[in-house]
Amino acid sequence: MIKIFKVSYSEICAYANAAKRERSIVSDQTGLTWFGAYDNGVLVGFGGAIAKKGSGRIKGTYVLPEFRGNGISKYLNAACFNFLVDEKKVCIINAFVTTDRNRAWYLKNGFKEIREKKGIAYMERTV
């Protein structure tokens, strides 16, 4: 059973290089809140959220290849989205999306694709 928790950047560092190779943005940015997906106590994915001046961004969602296709990214994106809306009270949420599966989640959840460049879709939702 997958459980989602807030985590520190140090908990996801081991996965940073693999995530960067797959174009996922992973960095220890000031103000970024990370969420980890755990399967039986083992970190199998993570995603981050940051809020600044009334807007927020979902960043760096990554799931280990052997755990993909199980909805984990969907749960991480939802945790980030709910954090930005409920805790940070943002009114505009942005995301850069690199996969069709993630794009489908954002579109299904009220985001609009603003533009696409070099395989990266810029998504936005006003709440």
N, C-alpha and C positions, 0 to 999 in steps of 0.2 A: 504494500500500500504506500503510495506516494504522499509525503507530508511536506508542506511548504512553511519555511521559517525565515525570519530576518536573519541574515548572517553578516559577518565582517568580511572585508576584502581579503584578509589573510586566509580565510577559509577557502576562497576560490582561486588563490594564487597558483596552485598546482595545475589548474586547467587553463590558465591564461594563454600559454603559447599555443595550445591546440585550438582554442577559441579564435585567436588572432589569425591563424592559418585559414580559418573558415570565414573570415571577414566579420567576425563578431567583435564588438568594441569592448575591451576589458581594460580598465585602468582604475587606479585608486584616486578618484576625483573627489575633491572636497564637496560635501553635500550629497553625494550619491549614496542611496540606500540599496543594499543588495538583498535579494531573496534567494534561498537555496531550496532545491527540491531533493528530498532524501527518500531513498528506498531502503528500508530495513537499516536505517542509521548511516547509510553511505550516500555521500553527496553525488548526485547524478546529473544535476543541471543547476543553472542559476540565471538570474536576470536582475537588472538594476533600474532604479527610478531616481530622477533628480527633478527638483522644482526650483524655479527662479522667476521672480517677478510675475507671478500669476500664471505662468505656463509651466508645463512639465514635459519630461521626455522619458520614454522607456528605452533603455540601452542595454546592449550586451547580452541578450538572451542566448543561452547556449545549453545544449543537452548532449551528453555523451552519445556517440553514434549508436552504441548497442541498446540505448534506451529510447531512441527516437521512434515516432509512430504510435506512442502511447498517450498522447495528450499532455505531456509534461510541460511543453512550451506554452500551451494554452493556459495551464494553471499558473505558470510563472508570469505570463503577460497579465492575467487577471489580477494576481496579487499586486503587481506594480501599478496597474490602472487603479485599483481600489485604494491603494496607499496614496496615490496622487490626488484622487478626488476626495476621499474621506479624511485623511490626515493633513494633507498640504493645502486642500481647498483650491486647487488650480482650476482654471476655466478653459485652458487650451492644452491638449496633450499631443506631442509629436513623437514620431518613431521613424527610424530608417529600417526598411525591411528588405531582406536579401533572398527570401525563399517564398515560393508560391503558397506553401502551407501557412506561413505566418501572415502573408498578405490576406489570405482568406479569413483568418481570425480577425484581423483588424477591420476588414470590410464588413464582416458579420456583426461586429460590435460598434458600428456607427462611425468608423473612421472613413475619411475620404482620401483618395490618392491625389496628391497635389502635383507631383511630377515624378519622373523616373530618369535616372541618368546612370549609365554604365551598370545596369542590372540592380540598382538600388532604388527602391521606391520610397518616397517621402510621404508619410501618412500623417493626417491631422484630424483631431476631433475637438469640437467645442462642447463643453459640458455646462 
